[in-house]
Amino acid sequence: MTLRTLDSLGSLEGKRVIVRCDLNVPLRDGVITDDGRVRASLPTLNALINAGARVIVCSHLGRPDGAPDPQYSLEPVAQRLAELLGTPVAFARDTVGESAREAVASVENGGVVVIENLRFNAGETSKDDATRKAFAAELAELGDALVSDGFGVVHRKQASVYELAELLPSSAGLLIATELDVLDRLTENPERPYTVVLGGSKVSDKLGVISHLLPRVDRILVGGGMLFTFLKAQGHAVGASLLEEDQLDTVRGYIAEAAERGVEIVVPTDVVVAASFAADAAHETVAADAIEQTSFGASGIGLDIGPVTAAAFAEAIRGSKTVFWNGPMGVFEFPAFAAGTKAVAQALTEVDGLGVVGGGDSAAAVRQLGFSDDQFGHISTGGGASLEFLEGKKLPGLEVLGWA
């Protein structure tokens, strides 16, 4: 089976098309701080507008726990969407109630309406199949077709992602099609050398990816909080740095498997160690096997890869034809501990091939550090979905669209 695309829906002129986007953007005091996911939705929305569809945008935002919560309202997102589309966007103050029904009834061909946060209704994320189906049935009354374009949620079996796609004629949008094309290039005959850069806080979050990609890659670069579990597995003291003791044997197994396969696992040779987890904490750069030899002793916390490692990682990335990066190299939110992440990001912009930023914190990091989306081969809109795809898992939101 192949993914159903927009063409499979036929003529959409005058039809009410529900578009499940992922507009889960960060907000601060009601202001969007990163509109990357909103901008990523534009190609599909413009295609539907140009086709004369009556476009009904739905999404979740945050975790409002199944009840209305003003801090998670999609209204700021609707306003930003109107600015980016250059056309008025109506906003319904509920999901399937009177406001939504009136807004949908009023939208004209080529018009757009955004309904309120899907997670204001407990049926969206319920673990009970019947509850999800009941909410999906209410959503289905608003539309004639569904375009699923929220890649960041396709790994979740939720009402608007799964059950709604069973109730209405449905297809993937342009964003999901693009994401799958890139992920396919990362897993099926990737151009070599192929380097994977993994960071973030926990090894346990990346175990499936490491396991699934070890037979496919040439090199894995390890940074972020997870590097200390690798260092400990190699016999080094790590002070008070983040450590998953229960993963030490698993990491040793991966190191051994990599050696058997001829895959290089590169662990930092130097790290930036701080007195505490704080932006203004005193810090020193030391060899990775000497973390407890700083002036902070056993209480020192590793918060970034060191400059020697950053340079080595950058060289390895620039020398690759395919690179997938997921997870910051350090606490990039603190300027003193952002250099490693910035070095990786800069190198990724210089790859002569396919360089992919794997969504989530990595995408947030590159934007916060001043990079633009068009400097990279691809920035994924779904960190968790990307990882689960690369783990080889079946994603329900894709299977329901014909992907197999």
HELIX and SHEET records of a PDB file:
HELIX    1   1 LEU A    6  LEU A    9  5                                   4    
HELIX    2   2 GLY A   36  ALA A   40  1                                   5    
HELIX    3   3 LEU A   42  ASN A   50  1                                   9    
HELIX    4   4 PRO A   70  TYR A   72  5                                   3    
HELIX    5   5 GLU A   75  LEU A   85  1                                  11    
HELIX    6   6 GLU A   98  SER A  106  1                                   9    
HELIX    7   7 LEU A  118  PHE A  120  5                                   3    
HELIX    8   8 ASP A  129  ALA A  140  1                                  12    
HELIX    9   9 PHE A  151  VAL A  153  5                                   3    
HELIX   10  10 ALA A  159  GLU A  163  3                                   5    
HELIX   11  11 LEU A  164  LEU A  167  1                                   4    
HELIX   12  12 LEU A  174  THR A  187  1                                  14    
HELIX   13  13 LEU A  207  LEU A  213  1                                   7    
HELIX   14  14 LEU A  227  ALA A  233  1                                   7    
HELIX   15  15 GLU A  245  GLN A  247  5                                   3    
HELIX   16  16 LEU A  248  ARG A  261  1                                  14    
HELIX   17  17 ALA A  288  GLN A  293  5                                   6    
HELIX   18  18 GLY A  297  SER A  299  5                                   3    
HELIX   19  19 PRO A  307  ARG A  318  1                                  12    
HELIX   20  20 PRO A  335  PHE A  337  5                                   3    
HELIX   21  21 ALA A  339  LEU A  348  1                                  10    
HELIX   22  22 GLY A  360  GLN A  368  1                                   9    
HELIX   23  23 ASP A  373  GLN A  375  5                                   3    
HELIX   24  24 GLY A  383  LEU A  390  1                                   8    
HELIX   25  25 PRO A  396  GLU A  399  1                                   4    
SHEET    1   A 6 VAL A  89  PHE A  91  0                                        
SHEET    2   A 6 VAL A 112  VAL A 114  1                                        
SHEET    3   A 6 ARG A  54  CYS A  58  1                                        
SHEET    4   A 6 ARG A  16  ARG A  20  1                                        
SHEET    5   A 6 ALA A 145  SER A 148  1                                        
SHEET    6   A 6 SER A 170  ALA A 172  1                                        
SHEET    1   B 2 LEU A  27  ARG A  28  0                                        
SHEET    2   B 2 VAL A  31  ILE A  32 -1                                        
SHEET    1   C 6 GLU A 264  VAL A 266  0                                        
SHEET    2   C 6 ARG A 219  VAL A 222  1                                        
SHEET    3   C 6 TYR A 194  LEU A 198  1                                        
SHEET    4   C 6 THR A 322  ASN A 326  1                                        
SHEET    5   C 6 LEU A 354  VAL A 357  1                                        
SHEET    6   C 6 HIS A 378  ILE A 379  1                                        
SHEET    1   D 3 HIS A 283  ALA A 287  0                                        
SHEET    2   D 3 ASP A 270  ALA A 274 -1                                        
SHEET    3   D 3 ILE A 301  ILE A 305 -1                                        
END                                                                             
